[in-house]
């Protein structure tokens, strides 16, 4: 967090959240998600950041692809979402829980940055605006940097 402005700028560039909001309100949180069941897997995230009462950001840095990577990352996202509200809290429709996956491996995605939501299959209608996933493909960024103007 010594480089808050760099981190805030990166998150702003990826998510579109206003940088001015991030630079003064980005807080590093505990990176362990509470376990609610006896046999539940331990969940330690790379970084969990909070932005006021508006956003929870799980920043995951993935060095290599492996079977179960997407399922693991989704379990982190859904766990963060499910623990965002405490007993007695009103549900806040403005709260957005997002995950930024910084993928440092070559994959089949042709885009440097992908954004995902939960959507209805037939008409592509947004089901929940409160969950957002970003995949940043570092290898693709490097290719674009060297091959494009």
N, C-alpha and C positions, 0 to 999 in steps of 0.2 A: 504494500500500500504506500510505499515511499514514492511510487510513481503514479499517484492517483490521477493526475491530469492525463497521462498517457493512457491509462486504463479507461478513464471516462471517455476520452476521445475515441478509443477503439470501440467501446460499447455503443457510443452514439453513432458511429459510422455503420456498425452492423445492424443496429435495431431501429435507428431513426429517433430514439429518445433525445430530447433536447440536451445538448452538452452542458448548458448553463445549469440545468436541473441536476445533472449527474455530478458535475465538479464540486458542488457544495453539499451534496446529499448522499453520496455513494459510501456505504458502510460495509466493511468486511464482517461477515457473521461467522459463527461456528460452522465448520465444514462437515459436521457429523449430523445425519438425520436421525431423529429419535426412532427407536425401535419400539413397536407397540405389541408385538407378539413374541412368545418365547423362542420359537424356531425361525424367526425372521432373519434374513441375511443382514449383515452389518453394512451400512451405507455411508461411506466416506467420500464426499465430493472433493473435487480439486479446489474450487472456490464457491462460496455462497455469498452473494452481495445483496444488499437491500437498498432500495431507493425510497426514502420516506415511507409512506403507507401505500405506495402505488405499485411497486414492483419488487419481486424476488427474482434474482438472476442466478442460475446455476451455471457456472463456467467450467466446462469439462475439456481437458486437453487429452486427446486420444492419439497416442504414438503409433498405434497399429490397429488394423481392423482385425476382428476376431468374431467367431460365432458368439452371438449373444450380446454384442456391443450395443446394438440398438435397444434391445430389451432391458439391459442394465441401465442405460441412460434414461429410458422411459420410466423405469421404476423409481429412479431418483426424482424425476420431474413430478410424477404423480404423488410421491411421498411428500415432497415439498408442498404441493398444492393441498394435500389432505391435512397437513399440519399447520397451514397458514392461519387457521381460525381456532381460537381458544373457546372454551366453554363460556357462554354468555355473550360472545362477540356476535354482532350482526354480520351477515355475509356482505362483503364489500364487492359489488359488481365491477368496481374500477381496479381492483387488484389484478395484476397480471403476473403469472409465474412463467418465467421463460428459461429456456436452456440454450446456451450457446456452446455448440460442439466445435472445437477447433481441431480439425482432423489433419494430422500430419502424415498422411499416407495416400497413395494413389488409389482412387476408386473410379467407378464408371460414370460418376456425375460429370456432366459437361460444364456445369456452372461453378463459379468460384464461391458463390453464396446462395444457399437455398433457404427458404422460409416455409415452415409447415404449420398448419392448424388442424384442428379436428373439423372435418367437413362431411356433409351428407354425400353419399356416393352418386346418386342420380343427377341432382341439380347443383351440386357443388356449394350448397348453402352452408354458411358458417354455423357450426353447432355451438362452439364456445370460443369467445374472444379472449378468455382468461388464460389460455394455454398456448404458448408459442415456442417453436423450436427453430433455431437457426443452425445450419451446418456451414461452417467456413472451411473450404478445402484449400489448405495451405499450399499443397503441391500445384493445384490449378492456379492459385495466385502467383506463384513463382513462375510458372509457364507463361502466364499473361504478362508479367513484368518483363520477362526477357524477350518475348516474341511480339508484343503489341506496343504501339506508341502510347 
